[in-house]
Structures are given as C-alpha cells and as structure tokens.
Amino acid sequence: MHNGVRTLFDFRSEQVFFSESNLWKSYHDALEDPHYKERVTRLLRDWEALRWREHSTE
C-alpha cells in the first residue's frame, strides 16, 4: 500500500484490483495498460521475493 492506494491480485480469477479507481482488471489487461503495468509487475515481483524468502528459511 502506498499513500492509501492498494493493489490486490486474486490468484484464482487472475484479476487485479486498483483501490483508487475501485476497478478490477484482468491481469493481462492490466499489463497492457501503461498506467497499471509497473504496479502489477512490482506487486508480483514483491510477492515472488517474499515467497522465495519463506521457502529459503524452511
């Protein structure tokens, strides 16, 4: 979360939620949109890094 703005990813539906616009977009559409691409990419890379750290400490 940054300045109260949230980006959520639903792994089941592969939909991304952008809180400031109260908008759900498909993962594919969000990556195609220059306004959201960096946010979506950063969110999933951060999630991957956290999962890797968890896995490495097990």
C-alpha positions in Angstrom: 0.0 0.0 0.0 1.3 3.4 -0.9 -0.4 6.6 0.4 -3.6 4.6 1.0 -3.6 3.2 -2.5 -3.9 -0.6 -2.7 -3.3 -3.0 -5.5 -4.7 -6.5 -4.9 -4.2 -9.6 -7.0 -6.7 -12.5 -6.9 -4.8 -15.6 -8.0 -8.0 -17.7 -8.6 -9.5 -15.3 -11.1 -6.3 -13.6 -12.2 -7.9 -10.2 -11.6 -6.2 -7.1 -10.3 -7.9 -4.5 -8.1 -6.9 -0.9 -8.1 -8.4 0.8 -5.0 -8.1 4.5 -6.0 -10.4 3.8 -9.1 -12.4 1.0 -7.5 -11.6 -1.1 -10.6 -11.0 -4.7 -11.3 -9.0 -5.6 -14.5 -7.8 -8.9 -15.8 -4.1 -9.5 -15.2 -3.5 -9.4 -19.0 -5.4 -6.2 -19.5 -3.6 -4.5 -16.6 -0.2 -5.5 -18.1 -1.3 -4.0 -21.4 -2.3 -0.7 -19.7 0.7 1.7 -19.4 -1.0 3.3 -16.3 -1.0 0.0 -14.4 1.7 -2.2 -15.9 4.5 -1.1 -13.5 2.3 -1.5 -10.4 1.2 -5.0 -11.4 4.7 -6.1 -12.2 6.1 -4.7 -9.0 3.3 -6.4 -6.9 4.0 -9.8 -8.3 7.8 -9.5 -8.1 7.5 -8.4 -4.5 5.2 -11.4 -3.8 7.7 -13.8 -5.5 10.6 -12.4 -3.4 8.6 -12.9 -0.2 7.7 -16.5 -1.2 11.3 -17.2 -2.1 12.5 -15.9 1.3 9.9 -18.0 3.0 11.0 -21.1 1.1 14.6 -20.4 1.8 14.0 -20.3 5.6 12.1 -23.6 5.7 
